[in-house]
Amino acid sequence: MTDDGQTEVPPNPDRVGWYRFSPAPGSSAGSSAVVGHVDAEGRGLGVLNGLTGVRRGDRVLVRREGGSTIPYEIVARRTVSKADLAESGAFRRDGPRC
């Protein structure tokens, strides 16, 4: 997190970070928010670039620090602009796991 409270995207395009005010990956409720690069100027494609082609029913593994993995099934995909992200519902802390 930056000094002004903004979420900090990991500088390494091969890594994602977890938004600490969202449920942790694998939680039973709410939406776990991870941040990372789709592409990084001068450094190539980021790990999240792989999500541009996912379809409903595809499976994605989130590898946690320490090596364990959390499987997710894609139920929907949408693109939200950075300006609209806070109001998009992506940061729900309750409700079904997303």
C-alpha positions in Angstrom: 0.0 0.0 0.0 1.3 3.5 -0.8 1.6 6.3 1.7 -1.7 7.8 0.5 -3.6 4.5 1.1 -3.8 3.4 -2.6 -3.3 -0.2 -3.5 0.2 -0.8 -4.8 0.7 -3.0 -7.9 3.7 -5.2 -7.5 6.6 -3.9 -9.7 7.4 -7.4 -11.0 4.9 -8.1 -13.9 5.2 -11.9 -13.1 3.6 -11.4 -9.6 0.2 -10.3 -8.3 -0.6 -8.8 -5.0 -3.6 -9.2 -2.7 -5.6 -6.2 -1.7 -5.4 -6.6 2.1 -8.9 -5.1 2.7 -10.6 -7.8 0.6 -11.1 -11.4 1.7 -8.0 -13.5 1.3 -7.8 -15.8 -1.7 -9.7 -19.0 -0.8 -12.1 -17.2 1.7 -15.6 -18.6 1.9 -17.4 -15.3 1.3 -16.8 -12.1 -0.7 -14.5 -11.1 -3.6 -10.8 -11.5 -3.2 -9.1 -8.7 -5.1 -5.7 -9.3 -6.6 -3.7 -6.6 -8.5 -1.0 -7.0 -11.1 0.0 -6.2 -14.6 -1.5 -7.2 -17.9 1.5 -5.6 -19.5 4.3 -3.5 -18.1 6.0 -0.8 -20.3 9.5 -1.9 -21.1 9.1 -5.2 -19.2 6.7 -7.2 -21.4 3.5 -9.0 -20.7 2.4 -9.4 -17.1 0.9 -12.5 -15.4 -2.6 -11.2 -15.6 -2.4 -11.1 -19.4 -3.3 -14.8 -19.3 -6.8 -13.8 -18.2 -7.6 -11.9 -21.4 -8.7 -15.2 -23.0 -10.5 -16.9 -20.2 -14.1 -18.1 -20.8 -16.9 -19.2 -18.5 -16.0 -22.6 -17.1 -12.2 -22.2 -17.4 -10.2 -22.9 -14.2 -7.6 -20.6 -12.8 -5.1 -21.4 -10.0 -4.0 -18.7 -7.6 -0.7 -19.7 -6.0 -0.3 -18.3 -2.5 3.0 -17.4 -0.8 4.2 -20.7 0.6 3.2 -22.7 -2.5 -0.4 -23.7 -1.8 -2.9 -23.1 -4.6 -6.5 -22.0 -4.7 -8.6 -23.2 -7.7 -11.3 -20.8 -9.1 -13.8 -21.4 -11.9 -14.5 -18.5 -14.2 -18.2 -17.6 -14.0 -18.0 -14.3 -15.7 -15.4 -11.8 -17.1 -15.7 -8.1 -17.4 -13.4 -5.1 -17.9 -13.8 -2.2 -15.5 -11.9 1.1 -16.0 -9.7 2.2 -13.1 -12.0 5.2 -12.6 -15.1 2.9 -12.1 -13.4 0.2 -10.1 -14.4 1.4 -6.6 -18.1 1.3 -7.5 -18.0 -1.9 -9.5 -18.7 -4.3 -6.7 -15.3 -5.9 -7.1 -14.5 -5.2 -3.4 -17.4 -6.9 -1.7 -16.6 -8.4 1.7 -19.8 -10.5 1.9 -22.0 -12.6 -0.2 -21.0 -15.6 -2.4 -17.4 -16.2 -3.0 -16.3 -14.7 -6.2 
